[in-house]
């Protein structure tokens, strides 16, 4: 499963897990942007970070949302095109084009290492961290794993299927779905 708490899909690859230090910031996020309702921005400010290099999944959703949020907060944004991906090449290309369109820098890991010698001296490049059984992951598999529902807004159905991430208690004591 993918992005489901307690499943292998959210675990760090052993290649990455071995590099994580006890003082590294680890986030549990509940939205596409890693800045939303997390301590990421305060951590970056406290550590005087001005440039952020992005890698991860998915380039057209979470990487896009987080890099855009970082850009709006004034950070220099660079997305490593070969260290991100999406569920297909078209979505990946669209995500990268959108990032470039708002002013993000899109480059390969090799370009990052050549251009950013100072950064590269302090970094470790780890490749092939996605487990082999996730490489062929496609939207259909994820679609089957998620409980899709019709979203209701202002008492009317929204013309799309959404995943319910959880529930929240309304002021009248009712439990209402939290859509994603």
LINPELIN-V45337 format. One record per helix or strand of 2 or more residues. SS is the DSSP state (helix for helix, strand for strand). FROM is the first residue (numbers start at 1). LEN is the number of residues. Records with the same first field share a line. If there is no record, write none. Layout:
SS->FROM-LEN + FROM-LEN
//
This chain:
helix->8-3 + 14-4 + 40-7 + 62-11 + 89-13 + 109-7 + 117-6 + 132-4 + 139-7
strand->51-7 + 76-10 + 105-3 + 148-6 + 156-14 + 175-5
//
